Amino acid sequence: MPYFYVVDDPALKRKLLDEYEKKLLDDNGIDYPALRKKLLDENGGPISDH
């Protein structure tokens, strides 16, 4: 069974992305740079569509 976690802490998101970078890059169809940019919003705040 897969587990899912909701993470709001930008430092923790960055750490998790760094740890899983190789696995994400190895998966076909994952655009790692775009995923990282989306998850680590440049302003450090929540990502908004408006």
PQR file with spaces between the fields and no chain letter, atoms N, CA, C, O and H, PARSE charges and radii, in Angstrom:
ATOM       1  N    MET     1       0.822   -1.190    0.000 -0.4000 1.5000
ATOM       2  CA   MET     1       0.000    0.000    0.000 -0.0000 2.0000
ATOM       3  C    MET     1       0.868    1.256    0.000  0.5500 1.7000
ATOM       4  O    MET     1       1.741    1.389    0.857 -0.5500 1.4000
ATOM       5  N    PRO     2       0.656    2.166   -0.921 -0.5600 1.5000
ATOM       6  CA   PRO     2       1.413    3.414   -0.889  0.2800 2.0000
ATOM       7  C    PRO     2       0.931    4.329    0.234  0.5500 1.7000
ATOM       8  O    PRO     2      -0.238    4.308    0.621 -0.5500 1.4000
ATOM       9  N    TYR     3       1.841    5.115    0.734 -0.4000 1.5000
ATOM      10  CA   TYR     3       1.514    6.116    1.746 -0.0000 2.0000
ATOM      11  C    TYR     3       1.659    7.497    1.124  0.5500 1.7000
ATOM      12  O    TYR     3       2.535    7.713    0.286 -0.5500 1.4000
ATOM      13  H    TYR     3       2.790    5.132    0.419  0.4000 1.0000
ATOM      14  N    PHE     4       0.815    8.421    1.525 -0.4000 1.5000
ATOM      15  CA   PHE     4       0.872    9.788    1.031 -0.0000 2.0000
ATOM      16  C    PHE     4       0.993   10.729    2.220  0.5500 1.7000
ATOM      17  O    PHE     4       0.343   10.543    3.248 -0.5500 1.4000
ATOM      18  H    PHE     4       0.104    8.246    2.205  0.4000 1.0000
ATOM      19  N    TYR     5       1.826   11.728    2.063 -0.4000 1.5000
ATOM      20  CA   TYR     5       2.013   12.712    3.124 -0.0000 2.0000
ATOM      21  C    TYR     5       1.773   14.102    2.558  0.5500 1.7000
ATOM      22  O    TYR     5       2.131   14.382    1.414 -0.5500 1.4000
ATOM      23  H    TYR     5       2.355   11.879    1.227  0.4000 1.0000
ATOM      24  N    VAL     6       1.169   14.970    3.353 -0.4000 1.5000
ATOM      25  CA   VAL     6       0.991   16.372    2.980 -0.0000 2.0000
ATOM      26  C    VAL     6       2.056   17.161    3.738  0.5500 1.7000
ATOM      27  O    VAL     6       2.132   17.115    4.966 -0.5500 1.4000
ATOM      28  H    VAL     6       0.878   14.742    4.283  0.4000 1.0000
ATOM      29  N    VAL     7       2.882   17.893    2.969 -0.4000 1.5000
ATOM      30  CA   VAL     7       3.989   18.622    3.565 -0.0000 2.0000
ATOM      31  C    VAL     7       3.847   20.103    3.233  0.5500 1.7000
ATOM      32  O    VAL     7       3.797   20.475    2.061 -0.5500 1.4000
ATOM      33  H    VAL     7       2.820   17.930    1.971  0.4000 1.0000
ATOM      34  N    ASP     8       3.780   20.951    4.264 -0.4000 1.5000
ATOM      35  CA   ASP     8       3.687   22.399    4.068 -0.0000 2.0000
ATOM      36  C    ASP     8       5.020   23.101    4.279  0.5500 1.7000
ATOM      37  O    ASP     8       5.193   24.235    3.833 -0.5500 1.4000
ATOM      38  H    ASP     8       3.820   20.648    5.216  0.4000 1.0000
ATOM      39  N    ASP     9       5.955   22.456    4.944 -0.4000 1.5000
ATOM      40  CA   ASP     9       7.233   23.075    5.287 -0.0000 2.0000
ATOM      41  C    ASP     9       8.160   23.103    4.067  0.5500 1.7000
ATOM      42  O    ASP     9       8.557   22.043    3.583 -0.5500 1.4000
ATOM      43  H    ASP     9       5.814   21.535    5.307  0.4000 1.0000
ATOM      44  N    PRO    10       8.517   24.306    3.552 -0.5600 1.5000
ATOM      45  CA   PRO    10       9.363   24.390    2.357  0.2800 2.0000
ATOM      46  C    PRO    10      10.718   23.701    2.533  0.5500 1.7000
ATOM      47  O    PRO    10      11.222   23.099    1.585 -0.5500 1.4000
ATOM      48  N    ALA    11      11.312   23.775    3.713 -0.4000 1.5000
ATOM      49  CA   ALA    11      12.608   23.133    3.944 -0.0000 2.0000
ATOM      50  C    ALA    11      12.474   21.615    3.844  0.5500 1.7000
ATOM      51  O    ALA    11      13.346   20.946    3.290 -0.5500 1.4000
ATOM      52  H    ALA    11      10.903   24.264    4.484  0.4000 1.0000
ATOM      53  N    LEU    12      11.391   21.078    4.375 -0.4000 1.5000
ATOM      54  CA   LEU    12      11.167   19.631    4.304 -0.0000 2.0000
ATOM      55  C    LEU    12      10.889   19.197    2.872  0.5500 1.7000
ATOM      56  O    LEU    12      11.374   18.153    2.438 -0.5500 1.4000
ATOM      57  H    LEU    12      10.682   21.621    4.826  0.4000 1.0000
ATOM      58  N    LYS    13      10.103   19.998    2.124 -0.4000 1.5000
ATOM      59  CA   LYS    13       9.853   19.674    0.712 -0.0000 2.0000
ATOM      60  C    LYS    13      11.164   19.619   -0.056  0.5500 1.7000
ATOM      61  O    LYS    13      11.390   18.702   -0.846 -0.5500 1.4000
ATOM      62  H    LYS    13       9.710   20.847    2.477  0.4000 1.0000
ATOM      63  N    ARG    14      12.029   20.605    0.179 -0.4000 1.5000
ATOM      64  CA   ARG    14      13.318   20.653   -0.511 -0.0000 2.0000
ATOM      65  C    ARG    14      14.148   19.415   -0.176  0.5500 1.7000
ATOM      66  O    ARG    14      14.754   18.812   -1.061 -0.5500 1.4000
ATOM      67  H    ARG    14      11.845   21.349    0.821  0.4000 1.0000
ATOM      68  N    LYS    15      14.173   19.035    1.109 -0.4000 1.5000
ATOM      69  CA   LYS    15      14.937   17.864    1.553 -0.0000 2.0000
ATOM      70  C    LYS    15      14.411   16.592    0.885  0.5500 1.7000
ATOM      71  O    LYS    15      15.191   15.772    0.401 -0.5500 1.4000
ATOM      72  H    LYS    15      13.680   19.525    1.829  0.4000 1.0000
ATOM      73  N    LEU    16      13.086   16.434    0.862 -0.4000 1.5000
ATOM      74  CA   LEU    16      12.502   15.237    0.248 -0.0000 2.0000
ATOM      75  C    LEU    16      12.776   15.188   -1.249  0.5500 1.7000
ATOM      76  O    LEU    16      13.087   14.127   -1.789 -0.5500 1.4000
ATOM      77  H    LEU    16      12.453   17.100    1.255  0.4000 1.0000
ATOM      78  N    LEU    17      12.662   16.335   -1.926 -0.4000 1.5000
ATOM      79  CA   LEU    17      12.943   16.364   -3.363 -0.0000 2.0000
ATOM      80  C    LEU    17      14.397   16.029   -3.638  0.5500 1.7000
ATOM      81  O    LEU    17      14.697   15.320   -4.598 -0.5500 1.4000
ATOM      82  H    LEU    17      12.409   17.198   -1.488  0.4000 1.0000
ATOM      83  N    ASP    18      15.310   16.530   -2.804 -0.4000 1.5000
ATOM      84  CA   ASP    18      16.728   16.223   -2.979 -0.0000 2.0000
ATOM      85  C    ASP    18      16.972   14.730   -2.784  0.5500 1.7000
ATOM      86  O    ASP    18      17.726   14.120   -3.542 -0.5500 1.4000
ATOM      87  H    ASP    18      15.066   17.106   -2.023  0.4000 1.0000
ATOM      88  N    GLU    19      16.339   14.140   -1.773 -0.4000 1.5000
ATOM      89  CA   GLU    19      16.535   12.720   -1.482 -0.0000 2.0000
ATOM      90  C    GLU    19      16.001   11.832   -2.617  0.5500 1.7000
ATOM      91  O    GLU    19      16.588   10.795   -2.926 -0.5500 1.4000
ATOM      92  H    GLU    19      15.727   14.636   -1.157  0.4000 1.0000
ATOM      93  N    TYR    20      14.887   12.245   -3.232 -0.4000 1.5000
ATOM      94  CA   TYR    20      14.248   11.408   -4.244 -0.0000 2.0000
ATOM      95  C    TYR    20      14.555   11.852   -5.668  0.5500 1.7000
ATOM      96  O    TYR    20      13.949   11.354   -6.617 -0.5500 1.4000
ATOM      97  H    TYR    20      14.410   13.088   -2.981  0.4000 1.0000
ATOM      98  N    GLU    21      15.505   12.800   -5.828 -0.4000 1.5000
ATOM      99  CA   GLU    21      15.805   13.326   -7.164 -0.0000 2.0000
ATOM     100  C    GLU    21      16.165   12.213   -8.145  0.5500 1.7000
ATOM     101  O    GLU    21      15.623   12.168   -9.249 -0.5500 1.4000
ATOM     102  H    GLU    21      15.997   13.204   -5.057  0.4000 1.0000
ATOM     103  N    LYS    22      17.079   11.310   -7.755 -0.4000 1.5000
ATOM     104  CA   LYS    22      17.514   10.248   -8.686 -0.0000 2.0000
ATOM     105  C    LYS    22      16.346    9.355   -9.082  0.5500 1.7000
ATOM     106  O    LYS    22      16.193    9.023  -10.257 -0.5500 1.4000
ATOM     107  H    LYS    22      17.519   11.347   -6.858  0.4000 1.0000
ATOM     108  N    LYS    23      15.527    8.966   -8.120 -0.4000 1.5000
ATOM     109  CA   LYS    23      14.383    8.105   -8.430 -0.0000 2.0000
ATOM     110  C    LYS    23      13.406    8.825   -9.362  0.5500 1.7000
ATOM     111  O    LYS    23      12.908    8.231  -10.319 -0.5500 1.4000
ATOM     112  H    LYS    23      15.651    9.236   -7.166  0.4000 1.0000
ATOM     113  N    LEU    24      13.131   10.106   -9.083 -0.4000 1.5000
ATOM     114  CA   LEU    24      12.207   10.853   -9.940 -0.0000 2.0000
ATOM     115  C    LEU    24      12.773   11.023  -11.341  0.5500 1.7000
ATOM     116  O    LEU    24      12.035   10.930  -12.321 -0.5500 1.4000
ATOM     117  H    LEU    24      13.535   10.588   -8.306  0.4000 1.0000
ATOM     118  N    LEU    25      14.071   11.270  -11.449 -0.4000 1.5000
ATOM     119  CA   LEU    25      14.695   11.427  -12.768 -0.0000 2.0000
ATOM     120  C    LEU    25      14.704   10.106  -13.534  0.5500 1.7000
ATOM     121  O    LEU    25      14.624   10.099  -14.762 -0.5500 1.4000
ATOM     122  H    LEU    25      14.671   11.346  -10.653  0.4000 1.0000
ATOM     123  N    ASP    26      14.803    8.989  -12.813 -0.4000 1.5000
ATOM     124  CA   ASP    26      14.813    7.679  -13.461 -0.0000 2.0000
ATOM     125  C    ASP    26      13.434    7.262  -13.955  0.5500 1.7000
ATOM     126  O    ASP    26      13.328    6.455  -14.878 -0.5500 1.4000
ATOM     127  H    ASP    26      14.868    8.994  -11.815  0.4000 1.0000
ATOM     128  N    ASP    27      12.371    7.803  -13.351 -0.4000 1.5000
ATOM     129  CA   ASP    27      11.014    7.470  -13.771 -0.0000 2.0000
ATOM     130  C    ASP    27      10.688    8.167  -15.090  0.5500 1.7000
ATOM     131  O    ASP    27      10.891    9.373  -15.229 -0.5500 1.4000
ATOM     132  H    ASP    27      12.457    8.459  -12.601  0.4000 1.0000
ATOM     133  N    ASN    28      10.189    7.409  -16.042 -0.4000 1.5000
ATOM     134  CA   ASN    28       9.801    7.999  -17.322 -0.0000 2.0000
ATOM     135  C    ASN    28       8.614    8.924  -17.134  0.5500 1.7000
ATOM     136  O    ASN    28       7.686    8.611  -16.389 -0.5500 1.4000
ATOM     137  H    ASN    28      10.024    6.430  -15.929  0.4000 1.0000
ATOM     138  N    GLY    29       8.644   10.064  -17.811 -0.4000 1.5000
ATOM     139  CA   GLY    29       7.508   10.971  -17.789 -0.0000 2.0000
ATOM     140  C    GLY    29       7.525   11.974  -16.654  0.5500 1.7000
ATOM     141  O    GLY    29       6.643   12.829  -16.581 -0.5500 1.4000
ATOM     142  H    GLY    29       9.398   10.318  -18.417  0.4000 1.0000
ATOM     143  N    ILE    30       8.510   11.894  -15.761 -0.4000 1.5000
ATOM     144  CA   ILE    30       8.582   12.868  -14.669 -0.0000 2.0000
ATOM     145  C    ILE    30       9.474   14.025  -15.113  0.5500 1.7000
ATOM     146  O    ILE    30      10.646   13.825  -15.433 -0.5500 1.4000
ATOM     147  H    ILE    30       9.227   11.200  -15.820  0.4000 1.0000
ATOM     148  N    ASP    31       8.917   15.224  -15.130 -0.4000 1.5000
ATOM     149  CA   ASP    31       9.694   16.425  -15.446 -0.0000 2.0000
ATOM     150  C    ASP    31      10.182   16.989  -14.115  0.5500 1.7000
ATOM     151  O    ASP    31       9.530   17.845  -13.517 -0.5500 1.4000
ATOM     152  H    ASP    31       7.965   15.386  -14.870  0.4000 1.0000
ATOM     153  N    TYR    32      11.333   16.503  -13.660 -0.4000 1.5000
ATOM     154  CA   TYR    32      11.817   16.847  -12.329 -0.0000 2.0000
ATOM     155  C    TYR    32      11.989   18.348  -12.114  0.5500 1.7000
ATOM     156  O    TYR    32      11.523   18.865  -11.099 -0.5500 1.4000
ATOM     157  H    TYR    32      11.863   15.808  -14.146  0.4000 1.0000
ATOM     158  N    PRO    33      12.652   19.080  -13.045 -0.5600 1.5000
ATOM     159  CA   PRO    33      12.807   20.523  -12.810  0.2800 2.0000
ATOM     160  C    PRO    33      11.464   21.250  -12.674  0.5500 1.7000
ATOM     161  O    PRO    33      11.324   22.124  -11.819 -0.5500 1.4000
ATOM     162  N    ALA    34      10.487   20.903  -13.498 -0.4000 1.5000
ATOM     163  CA   ALA    34       9.167   21.540  -13.411 -0.0000 2.0000
ATOM     164  C    ALA    34       8.466   21.151  -12.111  0.5500 1.7000
ATOM     165  O    ALA    34       7.833   21.989  -11.468 -0.5500 1.4000
ATOM     166  H    ALA    34      10.601   20.193  -14.193  0.4000 1.0000
ATOM     167  N    LEU    35       8.580   19.884  -11.728 -0.4000 1.5000
ATOM     168  CA   LEU    35       7.970   19.413  -10.480 -0.0000 2.0000
ATOM     169  C    LEU    35       8.585   20.141   -9.287  0.5500 1.7000
ATOM     170  O    LEU    35       7.874   20.593   -8.389 -0.5500 1.4000
ATOM     171  H    LEU    35       9.095   19.204  -12.250  0.4000 1.0000
ATOM     172  N    ARG    36       9.910   20.246   -9.289 -0.4000 1.5000
ATOM     173  CA   ARG    36      10.606   20.911   -8.188 -0.0000 2.0000
ATOM     174  C    ARG    36      10.193   22.382   -8.099  0.5500 1.7000
ATOM     175  O    ARG    36       9.939   22.893   -7.008 -0.5500 1.4000
ATOM     176  H    ARG    36      10.487   19.879  -10.018  0.4000 1.0000
ATOM     177  N    LYS    37      10.125   23.061   -9.249 -0.4000 1.5000
ATOM     178  CA   LYS    37       9.754   24.478   -9.275 -0.0000 2.0000
ATOM     179  C    LYS    37       8.314   24.662   -8.760  0.5500 1.7000
ATOM     180  O    LYS    37       8.019   25.597   -8.016 -0.5500 1.4000
ATOM     181  H    LYS    37      10.331   22.646  -10.135  0.4000 1.0000
ATOM     182  N    LYS    38       7.441   23.755   -9.172 -0.4000 1.5000
ATOM     183  CA   LYS    38       6.038   23.847   -8.745 -0.0000 2.0000
ATOM     184  C    LYS    38       5.914   23.625   -7.234  0.5500 1.7000
ATOM     185  O    LYS    38       5.189   24.351   -6.552 -0.5500 1.4000
ATOM     186  H    LYS    38       7.680   22.995   -9.776  0.4000 1.0000
ATOM     187  N    LEU    39       6.621   22.623   -6.720 -0.4000 1.5000
ATOM     188  CA   LEU    39       6.507   22.301   -5.300 -0.0000 2.0000
ATOM     189  C    LEU    39       7.242   23.300   -4.418  0.5500 1.7000
ATOM     190  O    LEU    39       6.830   23.561   -3.288 -0.5500 1.4000
ATOM     191  H    LEU    39       7.210   22.034   -7.274  0.4000 1.0000
ATOM     192  N    LEU    40       8.336   23.860   -4.940 -0.4000 1.5000
ATOM     193  CA   LEU    40       9.111   24.831   -4.170 -0.0000 2.0000
ATOM     194  C    LEU    40       8.860   26.208   -4.756  0.5500 1.7000
ATOM     195  O    LEU    40       9.749   26.823   -5.345 -0.5500 1.4000
ATOM     196  H    LEU    40       8.671   23.648   -5.858  0.4000 1.0000
ATOM     197  N    ASP    41       7.641   26.677   -4.583 -0.4000 1.5000
ATOM     198  CA   ASP    41       7.247   27.982   -5.103 -0.0000 2.0000
ATOM     199  C    ASP    41       8.294   29.032   -4.755  0.5500 1.7000
ATOM     200  O    ASP    41       8.733   29.125   -3.609 -0.5500 1.4000
ATOM     201  H    ASP    41       6.919   26.178   -4.104  0.4000 1.0000
ATOM     202  N    GLU    42       8.692   29.825   -5.755 -0.4000 1.5000
ATOM     203  CA   GLU    42       9.779   30.791   -5.592 -0.0000 2.0000
ATOM     204  C    GLU    42       9.530   31.763   -4.433  0.5500 1.7000
ATOM     205  O    GLU    42      10.487   32.200   -3.794 -0.5500 1.4000
ATOM     206  H    GLU    42       8.335   29.749   -6.686  0.4000 1.0000
ATOM     207  N    ASN    43       8.297   32.106   -4.153 -0.4000 1.5000
ATOM     208  CA   ASN    43       7.987   33.071   -3.098 -0.0000 2.0000
ATOM     209  C    ASN    43       7.938   32.419   -1.721  0.5500 1.7000
ATOM     210  O    ASN    43       7.804   33.110   -0.711 -0.5500 1.4000
ATOM     211  H    ASN    43       7.519   31.752   -4.673  0.4000 1.0000
ATOM     212  N    GLY    44       8.044   31.102   -1.675 -0.4000 1.5000
ATOM     213  CA   GLY    44       8.023   30.407   -0.398 -0.0000 2.0000
ATOM     214  C    GLY    44       6.634   30.263    0.194  0.5500 1.7000
ATOM     215  O    GLY    44       6.465   29.701    1.276 -0.5500 1.4000
ATOM     216  H    GLY    44       8.153   30.541   -2.495  0.4000 1.0000
ATOM     217  N    GLY    45       5.645   30.768   -0.516 -0.4000 1.5000
ATOM     218  CA   GLY    45       4.271   30.684   -0.020 -0.0000 2.0000
ATOM     219  C    GLY    45       3.510   29.581   -0.717  0.5500 1.7000
ATOM     220  O    GLY    45       4.075   28.846   -1.527 -0.5500 1.4000
ATOM     221  H    GLY    45       5.781   31.224   -1.395  0.4000 1.0000
ATOM     222  N    PRO    46       2.236   29.460   -0.409 -0.5600 1.5000
ATOM     223  CA   PRO    46       1.427   28.441   -1.069  0.2800 2.0000
ATOM     224  C    PRO    46       1.265   28.746   -2.560  0.5500 1.7000
ATOM     225  O    PRO    46       1.235   29.907   -2.969 -0.5500 1.4000
ATOM     226  N    ILE    47       1.164   27.709   -3.345 -0.4000 1.5000
ATOM     227  CA   ILE    47       0.986   27.859   -4.786 -0.0000 2.0000
ATOM     228  C    ILE    47      -0.484   28.195   -5.048  0.5500 1.7000
ATOM     229  O    ILE    47      -1.388   27.539   -4.531 -0.5500 1.4000
ATOM     230  H    ILE    47       1.188   26.766   -3.013  0.4000 1.0000
ATOM     231  N    SER    48      -0.699   29.217   -5.851 -0.4000 1.5000
ATOM     232  CA   SER    48      -2.063   29.662   -6.130 -0.0000 2.0000
ATOM     233  C    SER    48      -2.290   29.715   -7.633  0.5500 1.7000
ATOM     234  O    SER    48      -1.377   30.036   -8.393 -0.5500 1.4000
ATOM     235  H    SER    48       0.036   29.751   -6.271  0.4000 1.0000
ATOM     236  N    ASP    49      -3.510   29.399   -8.061 -0.4000 1.5000
ATOM     237  CA   ASP    49      -3.832   29.459   -9.480 -0.0000 2.0000
ATOM     238  C    ASP    49      -4.297   30.838   -9.901  0.5500 1.7000
ATOM     239  O    ASP    49      -4.492   31.079  -11.092 -0.5500 1.4000
ATOM     240  H    ASP    49      -4.252   29.139   -7.443  0.4000 1.0000
ATOM     241  N    HIS    50      -4.483   31.766   -8.944 -0.4000 1.5000
ATOM     242  CA   HIS    50      -4.929   33.108   -9.337 -0.0000 2.0000
ATOM     243  C    HIS    50      -3.951   34.156   -8.909  0.5500 1.7000
ATOM     244  O    HIS    50      -4.168   35.342   -9.159 -0.5500 1.4000
ATOM     245  H    HIS    50      -4.325   31.571   -7.976  0.4000 1.0000
